[in-house]
Amino acid sequence: MVCWYRHLFAFIGLCGLSPLASQPVTPFELDSNYSATYREVIDYYLALDPTSSQMQMHPFGMTDSGHPLHEIVLSANGIFDPVTAKKEGKLIFLINNGIHAGEPCGVDATMMLVRDLIRHQIDPSLWKDVVMVIIPFYNIGGALNRDAYSRANQAGPREHGFRGNARNLDLNRDFIKSDSKNAQSFQQLFTKWDPDVFLDNHTTDGADYPYIMTLVESQKDKATPPLGDYMRNSFFPEIYRRLTASGFPAVPYVNVRNTPDEGIFAFFESPRFGSGYAALHHTLAMISEAHMLKPFAQRVRGTYSLEMHLLEILSEQRERILALRLEAKENARNQKDFPVAWKLDFTQKDSILFSGYSAAYRTSAISGKDRLYYDKTKPYRKFIPFYNTYVPTAVVTRPLAYVIPQAYDGIIDRLSWNGVRMRRLTSDSTLMLEMYTINDYDSPPNPYEGHFLHSGVTVEKQIRSWTYHQGDYWIPTDQPEVRFIMETLEPQATDSYFAWNFFDAILGQKEYFSSYVFEDTAAELLRENPALAATLKKMKEEDADFAANPRAQLNYIYQHSPYYEKTYRLYPVGRVISN
């Protein structure tokens, strides 16, 4: 079906109709169990682009596949510049499609929505104050890796792409580390537009239930209180109400330990995920999860309905959303203490009215053991627990600025892509500041998304004098992107650059000693430092293993001597805490 639209337009021409007056159909509309290929998607939008003064599509950055990312901008007033749009009070709505190319509901739904908007099948007043920015297919490498089998638990479409991208990265784990060119381009596009609302379209895995649509909500507790209260009490409940009323019943994402009737708990969308990343920029964010076991046609139509209702809500509540975002940004600039790690609080719970199917067990034909199934002859509707409160596990006081060596150019790039303001030191400077020593951390035995992600990081902080050099970077925290800065540069943060291994070289000791040489030096050090000698003596008296280990004793003296390398486990990002 490559270039299918050309055949359609040719047919229309033979019938004496003008292609511009026609309503081009998507491949999905020709076959409801078919999802458009990457090439069909781009060809479709290229065909629409010249026909409307309200749409532009351009390449924007590169992806790992060798194909460019595309940026589609829809503006009822023909405003395609973010600065002008914001100056005129437009709300920016960013939609990302196909991050997991095997979950293409948003790809096909958005194709229809764009056509219906620019061909005025939808009331233009609905979006006159909303500028839509659309990524038509984010994971192009996954889209090109197309088959019928990679989503074993999913009801259609007949063919689809793959979850991993061209480098086999899960792009919905890549928003902070940004290993992929996809993520690097995305961050620059996100910064260009600074969207007020972000939607990332997906398909679920997991339990069975009657709902067609579910949403991973931007976590209320991680937002500034006015924004979090609005999302919890107004924004998301209104989305669920409208979706359900239009025939696409919806509920918060069904994230379960066992089965839904035992309760669901809010997904922890840390900044590695799209919605968690957007939250660092005070953007209202959500991940749509169309239910995998519903027919593909229902999932696409449900996603279309979600996007339509979002346009309605954003148009109606534009002024409130814009004001709340400004308030959130200003609050962050004045905030003293920042939570950087979180855990779900199981002592606090809400309840939601939930429609489900009774969980039951029968003998497995494979193992002969009990296996779970959902009995659709026994539906239920009842209140179930909803664990939706996260509490901080690490809180860090904001410094006046951070200082980072220019050697870490990969981090400097990532900060720059996200709009962080920095300046370079004009001369070598010895500063008195706060620095961390990494005391401990945990790492998994196997790689996760190409990294050995650190967790459980503990640090010791000390005030010390340290020399930074001409060209190193000074990063003030008095700026709108302060939350992004804090959650990437503080090593205890869940998705910090330290956690993602950008600083692992400091965790390896570079210099050691030869025992037979250092023996004489150690004896001299003990003579010069009676306190050290007394501590060593006490340790030998209290610890038989230590007393029996000459190398351990020499190492203890070495660690408390001027010869011990001062950069070992020293986190090189300084915290400026006073003028």
N, C-alpha and C positions, 0 to 999 in steps of 0.2 A: 504493500500500500504506500510505498514511497511516492511523494509528490501527489498524493491522492486528491488534494484540493485543486490541482491543475485540471485533472480529469473532470471534477465536478463543475468547475467554472466553464470548461469547454462545452460540457453538456448544456449548461445554462445558456451559453452563447448560441448554440445551435437552435435552442428553443426560442430565440429572439429576446431573451431577458438580459438586462444589464447585470454584470457581476457585482457592481457596486450596490445595486438594489436588492441583491440576493441576501439570504441568511446562510452563510457557509456552516455546514454541520461538521462536528468533530468525528473522528473515527469511533469514539464511544457511542455516539448517537446512531451510527450505522450498525453497530454490534455492541450490545450492552454488556458483553463479557470480554470486551477488547479494550486494552489501554494503549494509548498512542505511544509509538516509539519516540526516542529522542528526536530523530530527524523529522518525524511527522509533527511533533510539537513545534519545533523551530519554524518549519515551513508554514504551518498554520498561522503563527503570529506574524511572520513576514508577509503573508497574504493580507492580514488584517491591517498592518501598520500603515501602508500608504492610503488606506481608505478613510482615515479618521484624523481629525485635528486634535483629538483628545487622547491619543496614544502614541508613545514612542518606544521603540526597542533598540537597545544598543548592547554590544559586547561590553562586559565590565570585568577586567581581570582575567586570570587564567585558572584552569583546574588541572588536576593531576592527569586527566585523560588526554590532555593536549588540545581540548576544545575550550573556548572561552565560556566563562559564566555570562549569563545575559541578565540585563536589567530592563524590565518593562515598567513604564510609568504611565499611569492613567490619571488624567486631570480633566474634569468637566470644564474648567475655565482655560485650558491650554497652558497651565503653569507647570513647567517641567524642571524648574530650578529649585532646589531645596531652600536656599536663602530667601528667595522671593515668596515661596509657599509659606514658610514660617512667618515672614514679615506680614503676610496677609491673613494670618491666623488660621491657616489650614491645618487639619490634623493629618499626620502621616501614618499610614497603615501599611505595614510590610507583611507580605505573605511569602513563605518559603515552601516550595514543593519538591518532592522526590528526594529528600535527604536520605531516606531509605528507599532505594529505587524499586524494591519489591512491594512497596506500600504506596501505590500511585493514585489513590483517590483524589488527592488535591490537584494532581497534574491535570486530570481530565475535567474535574469540576471547575477549575479556574479558567480553562480554555473556554468553556461555555459562558461563564460569568463575564469575562472580558468582552466577548462578542456581544452579549446581551446589553452590556453597559454602553459600548460605543455605537451600537446600532439602535439605541434608544428603546430597546424592549423593556428597559427598566427606567422608571421615572428619574430624569436627570437631577431633580431636586434632592434625590436620596444621597447623592455623593458630591454635590457642588462645593462642599466645604471639606471634603476628604480627598487627599491625594494618595492613590494606591501605588505601591512599589511592589513588583512581583518578580520573584526568581522562578522562572517557568520549570526548570529542572536543575536542581542543585548538584545531585550526585550523578554526573554525566557518565563517569566510568562504570558505575553500577547499572545505569540504564542500558549501556552498550553490552553488558554482560547479561544477556536476556535468555530466559528459558521458562519452563513451565513448572519447575520442581523446587526452587529454593525456599518457597514458603509452604512447607508441608501441611501446616494447620490452617491454611487460608482458603476461603471459598472464592476462587477467581481473583483476578482475570485469567484468561486462558494462558497468556504469557506475561511475564513481568521481569523487571530488573532484579539486581542482587543488592543485598544490604551493604556490603563492603564497596569502597570506591576503587579506583584504578590501582591504588597501593594497598588494597584490602583493609583500609581504615574505616572504622565506623565513624562517620562524620558527626554523628550526634554524641560523640565523646571528645570532639576535637576543637571545641570553641575556645578553650584557653591555651592549650599547648600548640594548636595551629600547626601541626605537622604538614597538613595538606595545603596545596595551593588553593583549594576550594575555600578553606577556612580563612586563609590570608586575604583572599578577594572579598569574602563575605564581610570580614571585619571592617574593611575599608568602605564597602558599600553601606554597612550599618552606620558607621561614623558619618559618612556623607549626609545621610538622611536623618539620623537621630530619631528613629520612629517612635511615635507615641504608643502604638499598639503593634504587637508582633504575633503572628499566627504561623505555626509550623505544623504542616499536615502529615499525619501518620495513619497506620492501621494497628490495632491492638494485637497482643498475644494474651493468653491467659484464660480466665474463667468464661463460662457460657452464661448468658442472661438475655433478656428481651431487648435491651437498649441497643439502638443502632449507633449512637454517638456518645463518646465520653471525652472528657477534657482533663488534661494535666494542667492545673491552675498555677499561675505564678504564686509562689508560696507567700501567704499573707504575713507571716511572722518575720520574713526576711526583708519586707518592704518597710519604708517609713510608715508610722502609724496611720496618717490620713489616707495614704494610698492603699495600705493593707486593709483598712476598714472599708473603704469603698469597694475594693474587689470582693471582699467576703460578703458584705451586706447588700450590695447593689449590682455590681457589674456581672459577676458570674451567675448569680441566681436568675437574672433577667435573661441571660443567654439560654440557660436550661429551660426556662419557662417558654420562650419563643420557639425553640427547637421542638419541644414536646408538643406544643399547640399546633405546629405545622406538620405533624405526622412523623417526626424523627425523634422519638423519645431519647432523652439524654440524662446523664448523671456524671458526677466526678469519676475520674479514672478508677477502674476497679482493680486496685493494687492489693492483693490478698496474700496472707500466709498460707491458708488452706483453701477455704471456700468463702464466698461473699457473706453468707449468713452469720459467720463468725466475726464479721467486721472488715472494713477496708481502711487502709491508712494512706495518707497523702504521700505521694512520690517525692523523694528528696531530689529536687532538681538543682544540683550544685552547678557552678558555672561551666563545667565541661559540657553541659547540655544547652541546647538553644535557648530554652525559656529561662534557665538559670543565668546564662550569659546576659540575656537582655535585661534581667532584673538588676544587674550591676549598673546599668545605665538608666535605672528608674523607668523602664518601659513596661507597660502592662503586657504580659506575655502569657501564651497558652500553647499547649501541644494538643491538637485534635487527634483522637484515637477512634477511628471508625471501627466497629466491631468485626473482627476477622471472619466470623462464621455467618455473617449476613451476606446475601448476594451482592456481587460487585456493584450492580446497578443501584441498590439501596445505599451502599456506602458512598458512591459518587454523589448521588442526589442529596444525601445527608450532609456531605461536605459543602456542596453548593448552597444548601439552606443555611448552614452555619455562616458562611461568608456573607450571604445576603443579610442575615439578621445582625451580624456584626456591623455591616454598613449602616443599617438602620440605627443601631444603638450609638455608634460613633457619631453619626450625624446629629442625633437627638441630644447627646451628652458631651458634645465636642468641647464646649467651654469649660465644663466641670473637669473633664479629663486633662485638658491643657493646664488648667489652674493647679490641679493636684500634682501634676508632674513638676511644675515650677516650684511648688511648695516642697516637694520631695527633694529636689536638687538643692534648694536653699537650706533645708534642714540638714542635709548631708554635709554641706560646706561648714555648718556650725556645730556639727556633731563631734563630741570629744572621744567617746569610746565606741569601737566598732566590733560587733561579733564577727568572727571569721570562720567558725566551725559550729556545727549544729547537730542535735540528735532529736529523734522523735520522742515526745513525752507521752508514754502510755498511761500515765496517771490522769491525763486530761482527754476527754472525748466528747464529741457531739454525737448526734444520731441523725440519720437520714432515712426517709421513707424509700424503700428499695424494692423493686420488683425482681424476683429471681426464680430460678428453678431449683427444686430440692436436690441436694447432693445425695448420691447413693453409691453403693458398691456392689460389684458382681465379680464373678471369677474371671480372671484374665485367660484368654485363649492362648496367650504366649507363655506366661509364667506360672499359671495355675494359682496365683495369689489374688487377693482382692485388688480391684482397680476402680478408680473413681469414674463416675459418669454423672451427667446432669439429666434428671428425669423431667422431660418437658410435659409429661402428663400431670405433673404435680407442681404447678407454678405457685408462687407465694408473693404476697405484698405485705411487708412489715418494716418496722423500724430496726435498723442494724447500727452497730457502733461505727463511728467515723472518727478515726484518730488523725487529727488535722493540726496539731500544735507542735511546733519545733522550738526547742530552747537552746540557747547558746552553750557551747562547751569550751569555747576559747574567746576571750574578749581582749582587744588590744587598744591601748591608748594611742591616739593619732599623734604622730610627730609633726613638726613644722614642715619638714621636707625629708626626702630620702636622697642619698648619694650612691650612685652605682658606677662601677668602673666601666669604661668604654669597651673593655674586652668582651663584655656580655652583649655583643651587638644584636644577637637574636632576640634578647629581651627588649632592648631598645626599639627594635623594629616593631615588636608586638605592642608595646606601649604607644608608639607613634600611630600605628594602624587604628588604635582605639581613641585617638584624639587627645592623648595625654600631653600636656604642656611640659616641656623640659628646656633647660638651658645648659650650655657646656661651660665648665670651669675655664677661665682664661689664663690661669697659671696654676702651678703646683700649690696645693693648700693643705696645711696640717690643721685638722679640725678636732675639736673635743666633742665627741658625740656618743650615742648609745649604740652598741653593737652586740650581736648575739653569738654565742657559741652553741652549736648543735650538740645537745647532750645525748639524745636518743631518738630513735625512729624505728618504725617497722616497715618492712618491704616484703612483697609476695615472692614466693619461690618461682613463679612463672610470669612472663611479661603480660601486661594488660595494655592493649592498644599500642604496642611497640615500646612500652616503658615499664619500669619496675616502680610503680607508683608508691611513694612514701606516705605513711599515715602515722598517727600517734606521735607526732613530732613534739619533743620537749626541748626547751632552750634555756640557757642562762644568759642574762643580759648584764652588761657592765659598761660603765662610762670609761672611755679610753681615748687617747690621742691616736689619730690615724691620718696618714697622708694619702690624699687623692691627687690625681695628676691633671695637668692641662688636657682638656678634651673629655674628661669624665663628666657625668651627667648629674645635674641638680634637679630634683623633681619636687616642686612645691605641692603641698596637699590642699592648699586653698584654691581649689578648682573644681569644676563640676564632676570630673571623673575620679573624685577622691575614693569612692567605694571600689572602683575597678583597681585603683592603685593599691589600696590596702589588701584586697583579697588575692592579689597576685604576688605582692612583694613581702608579705608577712609569712614566714615559713610555716607557721602553725595552721594557716588557712587550708581548707580542704583541697582546693585546686590551685594552690600557690605554684609559682614557677619552681620553688624548691621541691615541692611534692612531685612535680612532673620531671624531676631529674636534671633541670637546667644548671644546678650547682653541684652536681655529684663529685666533681673533681676535688672539692674541699674535704670530702669524706675519706680521702686516701692520704695517709702519711707519706711524705716524700723522702725524709731523711731519718736515719737510725744511728746506731752506734755499734762498734765492735767491743765486746765485753772486755777483752784483755787490754785494750787501750783505755777504755773509759774507767777502769778500776781505779787508776791513780787520780784521774780527774774527779771521780766521785768522792774519794777519800778527802781530797782537798776541799771540795764543796761542803762536806760535813764539818770539817774543821772551821770553815768560815761561817757556817750557819748552824749554831747550836740548836736552834728550835727545830730545824729540819732533822738533825741527828736524833733529837729526843722523840720526835714523831716516828721516825723509822724504828727506833728501839722499841717503842710501845707496840707498833704494828707487829713486829716479830714476836713479841711476848704474847700477843693476843691471837695470832693467826699462825698455827703450826705449818700450814701449807705455804704461806708466805715466807716463813722462817726457813723452810727447806728449799726455797727457790732463789738462788743467787741472781738469776737474770731478772726476776720480778723486782728484787730489791734495787738492782741497778736501774731498772726502768723507772721505778718510782722516783729515784733521785734525778734521773734524766728529765722526767716530766716536770720537776720543780726546779729546773735549772735554766739559765739563759740560753742553753743550747737547744732546748726543745722548740720546734718550729711554731712560730706564733700564728701562722695561717691555718694550721690543722683544725678543721671543723669550725673555723671562724667564718661566719656568714658575711660576705663582703659588702653587703648593702648596709650603709650606715644610716642611722636614724638621728636627724637633727632635732633636738628637743629644747634648745634655747638659742636665742640670738647671739 
